[in-house]
Amino acid sequence: MSKGWRNNLILTVVMCAAAAGLWIQENRENARDEADKQSRALGSLRSAAITSLAFRDGAGKTLSLQKEGDHWQITAPAQLRTNHKAVTELLETLDKHYEKKAVDTLTDAAAFGLTSPQARLEVKDGSGGSSLLLVGNTAPANPQKRYVALGEKGPVVLMANTDLTKVMQRSDDLRDKRLARTESPDLSRIALQPKSGDALQLARGEGESWNLEAPIRDRADGNRISAWIFALSGSQGSGFRQEPPQGDPDWRVTLTPAKGEPELLSIWRVGEELVAKRPGEPDAMLLPKYLTEELSKNALDLVAMRPVEPRDGLSTLRLEGEGKNLSAEKKEQKWPRDEWREIEDMLGRDALRGALRSGSTPWVTITLGQGEQAQVLTLHQEEKRLLVTPPNRPISLELTPLQAETLKKAIQDLLTPPAS
C-alpha cells in the first residue's frame, strides 16, 4: 500500500513537471509570435505618440496637420476646419501589421507603382522620431493585397487592401464637412437674410420651443422648425471648390449660440450647384441641393400649424353662422353630438400651411371657452380653400382637405339639422 502511494506521488510530480514545461514552451512561442508581429508593424511610431503629419492623396493634394491638445488641426495649405475622428482613424493604419516583405530595398519604384504613390503619409512624434508610408499598386498575383514602402528606400511590404482603407481616402476627407460649427441644441437665435425678400428671424423660447420674430411675430411649429434648423446647422458638404463665388451671396445665415460668438455663413447658388463660404476658409464647400428648399422657406412655412393647442382643454364651444347661434358643453369627456367632437378633433390637428391673415367675411365663428377665458376663432371659405384664423395670432391657416371636408359637414349638420 505504501508502494502504491509513492508511485502515485511520482506520477503526479511527473505530470506537473510536464504541464509546467508545456506552459513555459507555450509562453515562449507566444512571446516569439508577438515579437514577430511587432517586427512587422507598419509604422515605427505608435499612433498615440504622433504630434504632426503630412498626408498626400492620389490626386496630389497635400495637407499638413498639427496636434493641438487632444485634437488635430489642419495648418497647411491654410487653417481649415478639421475632422478629428477622420485623422485619428487615418493614424490607426500605422498600428496595423504587414503580411510579408516583397523586397528589403526599393530599387525599382515603377515595379510596385511607387513612382507616383497612391498615397503618402509622413508622421513625426514629439521627440524627433518619424515614419513614412508610400502606398503603391495592387499585387499582380493577389488584387486583395497592395504594396507599401516603409520609407523612401523601402522595405516594400504587402498589406491587405482592407487595412489601407483610411490611407487611401481623399485629403478632403480629413476636413470637417459640417456646414456650421454651432449645433442645434446650442442655438439661441437664427437669422436668414435672402438676397431679395424679407429676413427671417427666430429666437428660442422655453425649452425646445421657437418663436418667429420677423417678418411676423408668431409661434413656430415644433416639428417643422426642428427639421429646418437641423438642415441649416447639421448639413454636410460633399466636397470643396478652390475658388469661392463672387458677388453678394444669395443667402446669409447667422447662427447665434447661447454662449459664444455668432457664426456667419454665406451661401450662393451657382448654376445648379449650391456652395457655402465658411468664416476663415479660403475656398467654398459644395452643399446638397435639397438645402435650397430649406433656405427658400418663409415665415408662413414655419408657423405653428395647429389652430387649437391641446393645452387649451376645450370644454365648451359656441358656433355662430348663417344667422344661428349654437353652443355645447363637454360633460364627462363627451359632447352632446358627434359633430361637436369632430369640430374639436379637426381644430386640434395640424393645418396644411400658413397663410396671410384672411380679410374676408367669416363663414362662421367658433368661440372656445367662456367668460374672460373665451377666445374667438373664425373660418373663411375662399374658393376651394377653408382658412381658419386662430385667436391672438397674426396669420391664418389653410386646413388640409380632410380637415376642411370634415369641418364643413359637421358645422353644416349642426346649423341645418335634418327635418323631423
C-alpha positions in Angstrom: 0.0 0.0 0.0 2.9 2.3 0.8 4.5 1.5 -2.5 1.3 2.5 -4.4 1.2 5.8 -2.6 4.8 6.5 -3.6 4.0 5.6 -7.3 1.1 8.0 -7.3 3.2 10.8 -5.9 5.9 10.3 -8.5 3.3 10.2 -11.3 1.8 13.5 -10.0 5.2 15.1 -9.9 6.0 14.0 -13.5 2.6 15.2 -14.8 3.1 18.6 -13.1 6.6 18.9 -14.5 5.3 18.1 -18.0 2.5 20.7 -17.6 4.9 23.3 -16.4 7.2 22.5 -19.4 4.3 22.8 -21.8 3.3 26.2 -20.2 6.8 27.5 -20.5 7.1 26.4 -24.1 3.7 27.9 -25.0 4.7 31.2 -23.4 8.0 31.2 -25.3 6.1 30.6 -28.5 3.6 33.4 -27.8 6.4 35.7 -27.0 8.2 34.9 -30.2 4.9 35.4 -32.1 4.3 38.7 -30.5 7.9 39.8 -31.2 7.5 38.7 -34.8 4.2 40.6 -35.1 5.7 43.8 -33.6 8.6 43.5 -36.0 6.0 43.6 -38.8 4.4 46.8 -37.6 3.6 49.1 -40.5 4.8 52.2 -38.7 7.8 52.6 -36.4 5.8 55.1 -34.3 2.6 54.3 -32.4 -0.4 56.4 -33.4 -0.9 57.8 -29.9 2.6 59.4 -29.9 2.3 61.3 -33.2 2.1 65.0 -33.0 2.3 66.1 -36.6 1.7 64.6 -40.1 1.7 65.4 -43.8 -0.8 63.5 -46.0 -0.9 63.5 -49.8 -3.7 61.6 -51.6 -3.6 60.0 -55.1 -4.6 63.3 -56.7 -1.5 65.0 -55.3 -3.4 67.2 -52.8 -1.4 67.6 -49.6 -2.5 68.6 -46.1 -0.2 69.3 -43.1 -1.7 68.8 -39.6 -0.6 69.5 -36.1 -1.9 68.1 -32.9 -3.2 70.8 -30.5 -4.0 69.3 -27.1 -6.3 66.4 -27.8 -7.4 67.4 -31.2 -5.9 67.8 -34.7 -5.7 71.0 -36.7 -5.0 71.3 -40.4 -2.3 74.0 -40.7 -1.4 74.0 -44.4 -2.2 75.0 -47.1 -4.3 77.0 -44.6 -6.1 76.8 -41.3 -9.0 74.6 -42.2 -11.7 73.1 -40.0 -10.6 69.5 -39.2 -12.3 66.2 -38.8 -10.5 64.9 -35.7 -12.1 61.5 -35.9 -11.0 61.0 -39.5 -7.4 61.9 -38.7 -7.4 59.6 -35.7 -8.6 56.7 -37.9 -6.0 57.5 -40.6 -3.2 57.2 -38.0 -4.6 53.9 -36.7 -3.3 52.5 -40.0 0.2 52.7 -38.5 -0.7 50.2 -35.8 -1.5 47.5 -38.3 0.9 44.8 -39.4 2.1 43.7 -42.8 1.9 40.2 -44.0 5.4 39.8 -45.5 8.1 41.7 -47.3 8.3 41.8 -51.0 11.8 43.3 -51.1 14.2 44.6 -48.4 15.3 47.6 -50.5 13.3 49.7 -53.0 15.4 49.8 -56.2 12.7 49.8 -58.9 9.8 52.1 -57.8 7.9 51.6 -61.0 7.6 47.9 -60.5 5.5 48.5 -57.3 3.6 51.6 -58.5 5.6 53.8 -56.2 6.9 56.3 -58.8 3.7 58.3 -58.2 2.3 56.7 -55.0 -1.5 56.3 -54.4 -1.0 57.9 -51.0 1.9 59.3 -48.9 1.8 59.6 -45.1 4.7 61.0 -43.1 4.3 61.3 -39.4 6.5 62.7 -36.5 6.4 62.4 -32.8 7.5 65.0 -30.2 11.0 63.6 -29.7 12.1 63.8 -33.4 11.1 60.3 -34.5 9.5 59.9 -37.9 7.8 57.3 -40.1 6.9 57.3 -43.8 4.4 55.2 -45.8 4.2 55.2 -49.6 1.2 53.2 -51.0 1.7 51.6 -54.4 -0.2 49.3 -56.7 -2.1 46.1 -56.0 -0.1 42.9 -56.2 -0.5 41.2 -59.7 -0.9 37.8 -58.1 -3.4 38.9 -55.5 -5.6 42.0 -56.1 -6.6 41.9 -52.5 -3.1 42.9 -51.5 -1.2 46.2 -52.1 2.4 47.2 -52.0 3.5 49.7 -49.3 7.0 51.1 -49.0 8.2 51.8 -45.4 10.4 54.8 -46.2 11.8 56.2 -49.4 14.2 53.2 -49.8 11.9 50.5 -48.5 11.5 47.8 -47.5 8.4 47.1 -49.6 5.7 45.0 -47.9 2.4 43.5 -48.7 -0.8 44.8 -47.0 -4.4 43.8 -47.3 -6.5 46.5 -49.0 -8.9 46.4 -46.1 -6.2 47.6 -43.8 -5.4 50.6 -46.1 -8.9 52.0 -46.4 -8.2 55.1 -44.4 -4.9 55.9 -46.0 -6.5 55.6 -49.5 -9.0 58.3 -48.8 -9.0 61.9 -50.2 -7.3 64.7 -48.4 -10.6 66.5 -48.2 -12.0 63.6 -46.1 -9.8 64.9 -43.2 -11.7 68.2 -43.3 -14.8 68.9 -41.2 -17.6 69.0 -43.8 -20.3 70.3 -41.5 -21.8 73.5 -42.7 -21.9 75.0 -39.2 -19.8 74.6 -36.1 -22.8 75.5 -33.9 -25.1 72.6 -33.2 -28.9 72.7 -33.0 -29.1 72.3 -29.1 -26.7 75.2 -28.6 -28.6 77.8 -30.7 -30.5 80.7 -29.2 -31.2 82.7 -32.3 -31.3 82.3 -36.1 -31.4 84.9 -38.8 -31.8 84.1 -42.5 -31.4 87.0 -44.9 -32.0 86.2 -48.6 -30.7 88.5 -51.3 -34.2 89.6 -52.1 -37.2 89.3 -49.8 -37.8 89.5 -46.1 -35.4 88.5 -43.4 -36.4 85.5 -41.3 -35.6 85.8 -37.6 -36.3 83.3 -34.9 -35.5 83.1 -31.2 -35.6 80.1 -28.8 -38.4 80.2 -26.3 -38.9 78.0 -23.3 -37.4 74.5 -23.5 -37.3 73.4 -27.2 -39.9 75.9 -28.4 -39.1 78.6 -31.0 -40.8 81.9 -31.9 -40.8 83.9 -35.1 -39.7 87.5 -34.6 -39.6 88.7 -38.2 -41.2 89.3 -40.6 -44.1 88.3 -38.3 -44.2 87.5 -34.6 -45.8 84.2 -34.0 -45.2 80.7 -32.6 -43.1 78.3 -34.7 -44.2 74.8 -35.5 -42.1 72.4 -33.4 -41.6 69.6 -36.0 -41.1 71.9 -38.9 -38.6 74.2 -37.1 -36.6 71.3 -35.8 -36.2 69.9 -39.3 -35.4 73.3 -40.7 -32.8 74.1 -38.0 -31.1 70.7 -38.4 -30.9 71.3 -42.2 -29.1 74.6 -41.7 -26.8 73.6 -38.8 -26.4 69.9 -39.5 -25.9 69.7 -43.3 -22.8 68.0 -44.5 -20.9 69.2 -47.6 -19.9 66.8 -50.4 -16.6 68.5 -51.3 -14.8 71.8 -51.9 -14.1 74.1 -54.8 -10.9 76.1 -54.8 -12.4 79.4 -56.0 -15.2 80.9 -53.8 -18.0 82.5 -55.7 -18.0 86.3 -56.3 -20.7 88.9 -55.6 -23.3 89.1 -52.9 -24.5 85.7 -51.6 -28.0 84.5 -52.2 -28.4 83.9 -48.5 -26.7 85.0 -45.3 -27.3 82.8 -42.3 -26.4 84.0 -38.8 -26.4 81.3 -36.1 -26.1 82.7 -32.5 -25.4 80.2 -29.7 -26.5 80.7 -26.1 -22.8 81.2 -25.3 -20.1 82.4 -27.7 -19.9 84.5 -30.8 -22.4 84.3 -33.7 -21.4 82.2 -36.7 -22.0 83.8 -40.2 -22.4 81.6 -43.2 -22.7 82.9 -46.8 -24.4 80.7 -49.4 -24.5 81.1 -53.2 -26.5 79.4 -55.9 -24.0 78.8 -58.8 -25.7 77.3 -61.8 -27.1 74.0 -60.5 -24.7 74.0 -57.5 -25.1 75.3 -54.0 -21.9 76.5 -52.4 -21.1 78.0 -49.0 -18.2 80.1 -47.6 -17.3 79.4 -44.0 -15.6 82.0 -41.9 -11.8 82.0 -42.2 -11.5 79.5 -45.0 -10.2 80.4 -48.4 -12.3 78.0 -50.5 -16.0 77.1 -50.8 -17.9 74.0 -49.8 -20.3 72.2 -52.0 -23.7 71.7 -50.4 -26.5 69.2 -51.0 -29.1 70.6 -53.5 -32.0 69.8 -51.2 -30.8 72.6 -48.9 -32.1 75.2 -51.5 -35.6 74.3 -50.5 -34.9 74.9 -46.8 -33.2 78.2 -47.5 -36.2 79.3 -49.5 -38.7 78.8 -46.8 -40.5 81.8 -45.4 -42.3 82.6 -42.1 -45.6 81.0 -43.2 -43.8 77.7 -43.8 -42.7 77.6 -40.2 -45.5 79.0 -38.1 -47.3 76.7 -35.6 -49.8 74.8 -37.8 -52.3 73.7 -35.1 -55.4 76.0 -34.8 -56.0 75.0 -31.2 -53.4 73.5 -28.9 -54.4 70.6 -26.7 -53.3 72.5 -23.6 -56.3 74.8 -24.2 -58.5 71.9 -23.0 -61.8 72.6 -24.8 -64.9 72.1 -22.6 -67.3 74.5 -24.3 -67.9 75.6 -27.9 -70.2 78.2 -29.4 -70.9 78.3 -33.1 -72.3 81.3 -34.9 -73.1 81.4 -38.6 -75.9 81.7 -41.1 -78.0 83.6 -38.6 -77.8 80.9 -35.9 -76.1 80.7 -32.5 -75.4 77.2 -31.1 -73.4 76.1 -28.0 -72.4 72.9 -26.4 -70.6 71.7 -23.3 -68.5 68.6 -22.8 -69.5 66.6 -19.8 -67.6 63.6 -18.6 -65.4 63.9 -21.7 -68.4 63.6 -24.0 -70.0 66.1 -26.3 -73.8 66.1 -26.8 -73.4 65.3 -30.5 -70.6 63.7 -32.6 -70.4 66.9 -34.7 -69.0 68.9 -31.8 -66.4 66.2 -31.2 -65.4 66.3 -34.8 -65.0 70.1 -34.6 -62.7 69.7 -31.6 -60.8 67.0 -33.3 -60.2 68.8 -36.5 -59.2 72.1 -34.8 -56.6 70.1 -32.8 -54.8 68.8 -35.9 -52.0 70.4 -37.9 -53.2 72.5 -40.8 -51.7 72.2 -44.3 -49.8 75.5 -44.4 -49.7 79.1 -43.1 -51.5 81.8 -45.0 -51.8 85.6 -44.9 -54.5 86.6 -42.4 -57.8 86.5 -44.2 -59.7 89.7 -44.7 -62.9 88.1 -46.0 -66.1 87.9 -44.1 -66.1 84.9 -41.8 -68.3 82.0 -42.8 -68.7 81.0 -39.1 -67.1 81.9 -35.8 -66.3 79.4 -33.1 -65.9 80.6 -29.5 -63.6 78.4 -27.4 -64.3 78.5 -23.7 -66.5 81.1 -21.9 -66.3 84.3 -19.8 -62.9 86.1 -19.6 -61.2 83.0 -21.0 -63.2 82.9 -24.1 -61.3 83.0 -27.4 -62.8 83.5 -30.9 -61.7 81.6 -34.0 -63.0 82.3 -37.5 -63.5 80.2 -40.5 -63.3 81.7 -44.0 -64.2 80.0 -47.3 -62.0 81.3 -50.2 -62.5 79.4 -53.4 -61.7 75.8 -52.7 -59.8 76.6 -49.5 -61.0 76.7 -45.9 -59.0 79.1 -43.8 -59.0 79.3 -40.0 -57.8 82.4 -38.2 -56.8 81.3 -34.7 -57.3 83.7 -31.8 -54.5 86.1 -30.9 -52.3 85.2 -33.9 -51.3 87.4 -36.9 -51.9 84.7 -39.6 -54.5 82.3 -40.9 -54.0 78.6 -41.5 -55.1 76.7 -44.6 -56.7 73.5 -43.5 -56.0 70.1 -45.1 -58.6 68.7 -47.4 -59.6 66.2 -44.7 -60.0 69.0 -42.0 -61.9 71.2 -44.4 -64.3 68.5 -45.5 -65.0 67.2 -42.0 -65.4 70.6 -40.5 -67.8 71.8 -43.3 -70.0 68.7 -42.9 -70.1 68.8 -39.1 -70.9 72.6 -39.0 -73.5 72.3 -41.7 -75.2 69.4 -39.9 -75.3 71.5 -36.7 -76.6 74.6 -38.5 -79.1 72.7 -40.6 -80.4 69.7 -38.7 -82.4 67.2 -40.6 -86.2 67.9 -40.8 -88.2 65.9 -38.2 
